[in-house]
Amino acid sequence: MPETPLFVIVTHWLNVLFLLLMARSGIEVLSAFPKLYWQDDCPPGREWARFSRKAFGADSRRMWSGEDEEESWSPILAMPGRQNLGLGRHWHFATVPFWVFTGAVYLVGVFVSGWWRYLVPTDWAIVPDSIRAVGTYLHFQLPEPIPGEPYEPAQKLAYFLVVFGLAPFQILTGAAMSPAVLARWPWYGRLFGGKQGARSLHFLGLLAFAGFVVLHTFLVVVHGPAKELTLITLGAETDEHSVGLTIGLVLIGVIVVATVAGTVFSLRRKRAAQQLLGTVVHPLERALSRGARSRQHYPRRRISPYFRVNGYPPADSDYDALAADGFAGYRLSIGGLVERPVSLSLPELTALGVQSQTTEHNCIQGWTGVAEWSGVPLSRVLELVRPLSSARYVVFYAMDDKGLTDKHPDRYGHFYGSLEIALAEDPQTILAVGMNGVPLPVEHGAPVRLRAETQLGFKMVKWLRGIEFVDSLDSIGQGKGGWREDFQQYSTSAGL
C-alpha cells in the first residue's frame, strides 16, 4: 500500500475543520429563511421544503414581514445560532476562501505527486466493481483494495465524485446566489433555475456532503479507527497504532474545541467577531460589489405575483400624516460634502428624470422576488448636488424609528444605510418612487426608497427622509455603515 503524502494529511484535517464551519454557519443562514423553493417568486405556502412550524399566507389578514419567518436555532447545530444571521454569514464567507485555497493546494499536490492515479478512475469497470464492493460491505465483509492502490473501488469512486464533482458543484451553486453575480450575469443564475434553484441545489449538496461524511466515518470504524487514523496522521501503517490513534483523536478534539470556542466567542463578543471575521469578508464583498454593474432586464411577465415585505412601516404620527396627504408635504434633504445642498419635493425629484427597470430583489434572508421599479437614477442626483472630491460614501436616512418597529428590546434608533460612491453611480441604482406601474406602496418604502441592484435588500433603505455625502462612516451611527451592520453584525458591503 502506498504511503499517504503529507499534503493529503494536512489538507484532510483542514477540510474537516472548514467543512464543519461551513456546514454549521450555512445552517445558521438557512434559519433566517427556513424554506426552499424551485422558483424565484417564493410564493408563500408553495415551498418544497420547510424547516419551521410557522406558516404565512399571501392572503393573510394580518400584515407580516419576512423577518417573522426567521427561526432561532440552537448553537449546537447552527453557528453561532440564536438568530444571528449576520455572524453566520461572516463565518460562512470567511471560511470559504480558506476551503477553496486548501482544495486548490490539494489538487496541485494530487497531480504533481501522481496521487491522481488513486483518485481518478481510468476504466468504466470501476462502476460494477464499486457495486460489488458495496455488496461485500452489506454482507458484513471488507472488500479488497484495488491491487497496488490504497482504496477499494467504492472508496475510489466516492472520493473522485466528491473531489471533482460535489466540491465544484457547491462552489458554482454558491456563486449563483450572489446578488452581484446575478445582477452582472443574469444568465448564470438561469443555469441553476434561478437563485432559488441554486439555493435548493446548494442545500442538497450539503446533504450529500453530510452523507459522505457519515459513510466515511462509518468505514473508518469498520476498517478499524486505530489503523485508519494512523494512515491519515502518520502516512503509513505501522505495527503500533497508539501514536497515530492519539494524534488523530487530539486533532479531532482540537477541531471540536475550535468550533465550540468560535461559537461561544461569537455569541458573547458579537462586535469583536464581526470585526475579526470582517477582515476576510469585507474586502471580498467590496471587491465583488465594485466590480459588478447591474445588467438586469427581466420581461414584465416575470413580475412576482406576491412580493414579500421585510420590516414594518414607520410607526409615528408624522409619517402617518404624510401618507394620509399623499406625501404632498414630503421633502428629501440632500447635503453633506456637496457643492449644492438641496431639499426636494416628490415633483422636484421626479423632474430629474424617471427610468423603469424590472429586476430581481435578493433579500439577505434568502428570499427573492421580481418587480418593476420606477425612479430617478442616483447618478442624476450626484450631478445635481456635485459631491466634493473628499466624499467617499452616500448615507441614506429613513423615517423608520426601529425602537418602535423592531421587536428586539436592544435595538433602537432610526434606520440608515450607506453605499460607496462607485455603487451610487451604477446605472440601475435609483431612488424608486413607483413599483409595478403604481406609486410606491407604503409597505415597500413610500414615498421614496433606494434600489441598488447589485446589493442585498437590507442596503436598499426605505421611507427615505435624507441623504448625506460623507468621507467616513466612523461617526455615523455606531460606525459600521448601517443600522443592520450596527445592531445585527451584517457586512458593510452586500454583494455576496
C-alpha positions in Angstrom: 0.0 0.0 0.0 1.5 3.4 -1.0 2.2 5.9 1.8 -0.1 8.8 2.2 1.6 12.1 1.1 2.0 14.9 3.6 -0.2 17.3 1.6 -3.1 14.8 1.7 -2.7 14.5 5.5 -2.7 18.3 6.1 -5.5 19.1 3.6 -7.6 16.3 5.0 -7.6 17.7 8.5 -8.1 21.3 7.3 -11.1 20.1 5.3 -12.6 18.5 8.3 -12.4 21.9 10.1 -13.6 24.0 7.2 -16.4 21.8 6.2 -17.7 21.7 9.8 -17.5 25.5 10.0 -19.2 26.0 6.6 -22.0 23.4 7.3 -22.9 24.9 10.7 -22.7 28.5 9.5 -24.7 27.5 6.4 -27.4 26.1 8.7 -27.5 29.5 10.5 -28.0 31.2 7.2 -30.8 28.8 6.4 -32.5 29.5 9.7 -33.2 33.1 8.5 -35.5 31.7 5.7 -36.1 28.1 6.5 -37.9 27.3 3.3 -36.7 26.0 0.0 -38.2 26.8 -3.5 -37.5 26.0 -7.1 -39.0 29.3 -8.4 -37.7 32.7 -7.6 -41.1 34.1 -6.8 -41.1 32.3 -3.5 -44.9 32.2 -3.1 -45.9 31.6 0.5 -47.1 28.0 1.0 -45.5 26.7 -2.2 -42.1 25.8 -0.9 -40.9 22.2 -1.5 -39.3 22.0 1.9 -40.0 23.9 5.2 -38.0 23.6 8.4 -40.3 25.6 10.5 -43.8 25.3 12.1 -44.6 28.9 11.1 -46.9 29.3 8.2 -47.7 32.6 6.4 -50.1 33.2 3.5 -50.3 35.7 0.7 -53.9 36.4 1.7 -53.2 36.8 5.5 -55.5 39.3 7.2 -52.6 40.4 9.4 -49.6 42.1 7.9 -46.4 40.1 8.3 -42.8 40.6 7.4 -40.1 38.3 6.1 -38.4 38.8 9.4 -41.3 37.0 11.1 -40.3 33.8 9.2 -36.8 33.7 10.8 -36.1 30.9 13.2 -33.8 30.8 16.2 -31.8 27.5 16.1 -29.6 26.1 18.8 -25.8 26.9 18.8 -25.3 23.1 19.0 -26.5 22.9 15.4 -26.0 26.4 13.9 -23.1 28.7 14.1 -23.4 30.8 16.1 -27.1 30.1 16.4 -29.8 32.1 18.2 -30.9 34.1 15.2 -27.6 35.7 14.3 -27.7 35.8 10.5 -25.0 38.4 10.2 -22.4 36.5 12.1 -23.5 33.2 10.4 -22.8 34.8 7.1 -19.5 36.2 8.4 -18.4 32.7 9.4 -19.5 31.1 6.2 -17.9 33.6 3.8 -14.7 33.9 6.0 -14.3 30.1 5.8 -15.0 29.6 2.1 -11.7 31.2 0.8 -9.6 29.0 3.0 -11.6 25.9 2.0 -11.1 26.8 -1.7 -7.4 27.5 -1.2 -7.0 24.2 0.6 -8.7 22.4 -2.2 -6.5 24.1 -4.8 -3.4 23.1 -2.9 -4.7 19.5 -2.7 -5.4 19.4 -6.4 -1.9 20.7 -7.3 -0.4 18.2 -5.0 -2.6 15.4 -6.4 -1.4 16.0 -10.0 2.2 16.9 -9.2 2.8 13.9 -7.0 1.0 11.4 -9.2 -1.6 10.7 -6.4 -4.3 11.3 -9.0 -3.9 7.7 -10.2 -5.5 6.6 -6.9 -8.4 9.1 -7.3 -9.3 9.3 -11.0 -10.9 6.2 -12.5 -9.4 5.2 -15.9 -11.8 2.3 -16.6 -15.6 2.1 -16.6 -15.2 -1.2 -14.7 -15.0 1.0 -11.6 -18.8 1.2 -11.6 -19.6 -2.5 -11.4 -16.6 -3.1 -9.1 -18.0 -0.4 -6.8 -21.4 -2.1 -6.7 -19.8 -5.4 -5.8 -17.7 -3.6 -3.1 -20.9 -2.2 -1.6 -22.5 -5.6 -1.7 -19.5 -7.0 0.2 -20.0 -4.4 2.9 -23.6 -5.3 3.1 -22.6 -8.9 3.8 -20.5 -7.6 6.7 -17.2 -8.3 5.0 -14.4 -5.9 3.9 -13.7 -5.7 0.1 -10.1 -5.9 -1.0 -8.3 -2.7 -2.1 -7.5 -2.3 -5.8 -4.1 -4.0 -6.3 -1.3 -1.6 -5.7 -3.7 1.2 -4.5 -4.9 2.4 -1.1 -8.6 2.3 -1.8 -11.2 -0.3 -2.8 -13.4 0.5 -5.8 -16.3 2.1 -4.0 -14.0 4.4 -2.0 -12.1 5.5 -5.1 -15.3 6.3 -7.0 -16.7 8.2 -4.0 -13.6 10.2 -3.5 -13.5 11.1 -7.2 -17.1 12.2 -7.2 -16.6 14.4 -4.1 -13.4 16.0 -5.1 -14.1 16.6 -8.8 -17.9 16.8 -8.7 -19.5 17.7 -5.4 -17.0 20.3 -4.2 -17.0 22.3 -7.5 -20.8 22.0 -7.6 -21.1 23.7 -4.2 -18.8 26.5 -5.3 -20.8 27.0 -8.5 -24.2 27.0 -6.8 -22.9 29.2 -4.1 -21.8 31.8 -6.6 -25.3 31.6 -8.2 -26.8 33.1 -5.0 -24.7 36.3 -5.1 -26.7 39.4 -6.0 -23.7 41.0 -7.6 -23.1 38.0 -9.8 -26.7 37.6 -10.7 -27.0 41.3 -11.5 -23.9 41.4 -13.7 -24.5 38.0 -15.4 -28.3 37.1 -15.1 -27.7 34.2 -17.5 -25.5 32.5 -14.8 -28.4 32.1 -12.4 -30.6 30.6 -15.1 -28.1 27.7 -15.4 -29.4 26.5 -12.0 -33.1 27.6 -12.4 -32.6 30.9 -10.7 -31.4 31.8 -7.3 -33.9 29.6 -5.5 -32.9 26.7 -7.7 -29.3 27.3 -6.8 -30.2 27.7 -3.1 -32.1 24.4 -3.2 -29.3 22.6 -5.0 -26.7 24.0 -2.6 -28.7 22.6 0.3 -28.9 19.2 -1.4 -25.2 19.4 -1.9 -24.8 20.0 1.9 -26.9 16.8 2.5 -24.6 15.0 0.0 -21.5 16.1 1.9 -23.2 15.1 5.2 -24.0 11.7 3.8 -20.4 11.3 2.6 -19.0 12.3 6.0 -21.3 9.8 7.8 -20.4 7.0 5.4 -16.7 7.9 5.5 -16.8 7.9 9.3 -18.6 4.5 9.3 -16.0 3.0 7.1 -13.2 4.3 9.3 -14.9 2.5 12.2 -15.4 -0.7 10.1 -11.8 -0.8 8.9 -10.5 0.0 12.4 -10.2 3.5 13.8 -6.6 2.9 15.1 -5.4 1.7 11.7 -7.2 4.5 9.7 -6.2 7.3 12.0 -2.6 6.1 11.8 -2.8 6.2 8.0 -4.2 9.8 7.9 -1.8 11.2 10.6 1.5 9.3 10.1 1.0 8.5 6.4 1.7 4.7 6.7 0.5 1.7 8.5 2.7 0.6 11.4 2.6 -2.3 13.8 2.0 0.1 16.7 -1.2 2.2 16.2 -1.2 4.0 19.5 0.7 7.1 18.3 -1.4 7.6 15.2 -4.6 7.0 17.2 -3.6 9.5 19.8 -2.6 12.2 17.2 -5.9 11.6 15.4 -8.0 11.9 18.5 -6.1 15.0 19.5 -6.8 16.6 16.1 -10.5 15.7 16.3 -10.6 17.3 19.8 -8.8 20.4 18.6 -11.3 20.8 15.8 -14.3 20.4 18.1 -12.9 22.8 20.7 -12.1 25.3 17.9 -15.7 25.3 16.6 -17.2 25.5 20.1 -14.8 28.3 21.0 -15.8 30.2 17.8 -19.5 29.8 18.6 -19.1 31.0 22.2 -16.9 33.9 21.2 -19.4 35.0 18.5 -22.3 34.9 20.9 -20.5 36.7 23.8 -18.4 39.2 21.7 -20.5 39.9 18.7 -18.8 43.1 17.7 -15.3 41.6 18.1 -16.4 38.6 16.0 -17.8 40.9 13.3 -14.6 42.9 13.2 -12.3 39.8 13.2 -14.2 37.9 10.5 -14.8 41.1 8.6 -11.1 41.4 7.8 -11.6 38.5 5.4 -15.2 39.0 4.4 -15.4 42.8 3.8 -12.6 43.1 1.2 -14.1 40.2 -0.8 -17.6 41.7 -0.7 -16.3 45.2 -1.5 -14.3 43.9 -4.5 -17.3 41.9 -5.8 -19.6 44.9 -5.3 -17.3 47.4 -7.0 -16.6 45.1 -10.0 -20.3 44.4 -10.8 -22.7 46.6 -12.8 -26.3 45.5 -12.9 -27.5 44.3 -16.3 -30.9 43.1 -15.3 -33.8 43.5 -17.8 -36.4 41.0 -16.9 -39.6 40.9 -19.0 -42.7 42.3 -17.2 -44.3 38.8 -17.4 -41.7 37.7 -14.8 -43.1 40.1 -12.1 -43.8 38.2 -9.0 -47.5 37.8 -8.1 -46.6 38.2 -4.5 -43.6 40.3 -3.3 -42.6 39.8 0.3 -42.3 42.8 2.7 -39.3 43.0 5.0 -39.8 45.2 8.0 -42.8 47.3 9.1 -43.6 50.9 8.0 -42.8 53.8 10.3 -45.0 53.8 13.3 -45.2 57.5 14.1 -47.8 60.2 13.6 -45.7 62.4 11.4 -45.3 59.6 8.8 -49.0 58.8 9.0 -49.9 62.4 8.3 -47.6 62.5 5.3 -49.0 59.3 3.9 -52.6 60.5 4.5 -51.9 63.6 2.4 -50.4 61.6 -0.4 -46.9 62.8 0.6 -47.7 66.2 -0.7 -45.6 67.8 2.1 -42.7 65.4 1.7 -39.1 66.8 1.3 -35.9 64.8 0.7 -32.9 66.6 2.1 -29.6 66.0 0.4 -26.4 67.5 1.8 -23.1 66.8 3.4 -19.9 67.1 1.4 -21.6 68.6 -1.7 -21.3 71.9 -3.5 -25.1 72.3 -3.7 -27.3 71.0 -0.8 -30.9 70.7 -1.8 -34.3 69.8 -0.4 -36.6 68.2 -3.0 -40.3 67.6 -3.1 -41.5 64.5 -4.9 -42.3 66.5 -8.1 -38.9 68.2 -8.0 -37.2 64.8 -7.5 -39.0 63.1 -10.4 -38.3 66.2 -12.6 -34.7 64.9 -12.7 -35.9 62.1 -14.9 -37.5 58.7 -14.2 -36.5 55.4 -15.5 -38.1 51.9 -15.1 -36.3 48.6 -14.6 -37.6 45.1 -13.9 -35.1 43.4 -11.6 -34.8 40.7 -9.0 -34.7 41.6 -5.3 -32.4 39.5 -3.2 -33.1 39.6 0.5 -30.3 38.7 2.9 -32.6 36.1 4.5 -32.7 34.2 1.2 -36.0 35.0 -0.5 -36.3 36.7 -3.9 -38.9 38.4 -6.0 -39.1 40.3 -9.3 -40.7 43.7 -9.6 -40.7 46.7 -11.9 -39.2 49.8 -10.2 -39.6 53.3 -11.4 -37.3 56.0 -10.1 -34.6 58.6 -10.5 -31.1 57.4 -11.2 -28.9 58.3 -8.3 -26.3 59.4 -10.7 -28.5 62.3 -11.7 -28.8 63.3 -8.1 -25.0 63.3 -7.9 -24.9 65.6 -11.0 -27.3 68.0 -9.3 -25.6 68.3 -5.9 -22.0 67.8 -7.2 -20.2 65.8 -4.4 -16.8 67.1 -3.2 -13.8 65.1 -4.1 -13.5 64.1 -0.4 -16.9 62.4 -0.4 -16.5 58.6 -0.4 -19.9 57.3 0.9 -23.5 58.2 0.5 -25.6 57.7 3.6 -29.4 57.2 3.4 -31.6 58.0 6.4 -35.1 56.6 6.9 -38.1 57.8 8.7 -38.3 54.4 10.4 -37.6 54.5 14.1 -36.6 50.9 14.9 -37.3 51.5 18.5 -40.9 51.4 17.5 -41.0 48.9 14.7 -38.3 46.3 15.7 -39.3 43.6 18.1 -35.9 43.3 19.7 -35.6 45.3 23.0 -31.9 46.1 22.5 -32.3 47.7 19.0 -33.1 51.3 18.7 -32.6 54.5 16.6 -33.7 55.5 13.1 -32.7 53.1 10.3 -29.9 54.1 8.0 -27.7 52.6 5.3 -24.8 53.5 3.1 -23.2 52.9 -0.3 -19.8 53.7 -1.7 -19.8 56.4 -4.3 -18.9 53.9 -7.0 -22.1 51.9 -6.3 -24.2 55.1 -6.3 -23.1 55.6 -9.9 -24.4 52.3 -11.2 -27.0 53.0 -13.9 -29.5 50.8 -12.1 -29.0 52.4 -8.7 -32.2 54.5 -8.4 -34.4 56.4 -5.9 -37.6 54.4 -6.6 -40.9 56.2 -6.4 -43.0 53.5 -8.2 -43.5 49.8 -8.2 -45.2 47.7 -10.9 -46.7 50.7 -12.6 -48.2 52.4 -9.5 -46.9 54.8 -6.8 -44.6 53.1 -4.4 -46.8 51.3 -1.7 -46.2 52.2 1.9 -45.1 48.7 2.9 -42.4 48.8 0.2 -40.9 52.2 1.2 -43.2 55.1 0.1 -42.6 57.7 -0.8 -39.0 57.0 -1.8 -36.7 54.1 -1.4 -33.3 53.2 -2.6 -32.7 50.4 -5.2 -29.1 49.2 -5.6 -29.5 46.1 -7.7 -26.1 44.5 -7.1 -26.7 44.5 -3.4 -28.7 42.6 -0.9 -32.1 44.1 0.1 -31.1 45.4 3.5 -28.9 48.0 1.8 -31.9 49.4 0.0 -33.2 51.9 2.6 -36.9 52.5 2.5 -39.0 55.5 3.6 -36.2 57.9 2.8 -36.0 61.3 4.6 -32.4 62.4 3.9 -29.2 61.7 2.0 -25.8 62.7 3.2 -22.4 62.6 1.5 -19.5 61.8 3.9 -15.8 61.0 3.8 -16.0 58.4 6.5 -18.6 56.2 8.3 -16.9 56.3 11.6 -19.2 59.0 13.1 -22.4 57.7 11.5 -24.4 55.5 13.9 -22.1 53.1 15.5 -19.6 53.4 12.6 -20.3 50.2 10.8 -22.1 51.6 7.8 -25.7 50.9 8.5 -28.3 50.1 11.2 -28.2 46.4 10.5 -24.4 46.4 10.4 -24.5 48.2 13.8 -27.1 46.0 15.5 -27.1 42.7 13.6 -23.5 42.4 12.5 -24.2 42.5 8.8 -21.4 43.2 6.4 -20.8 46.8 5.2 -20.8 45.6 1.5 -23.5 43.2 0.4 -22.5 41.7 -2.9 -22.5 38.1 -1.6 
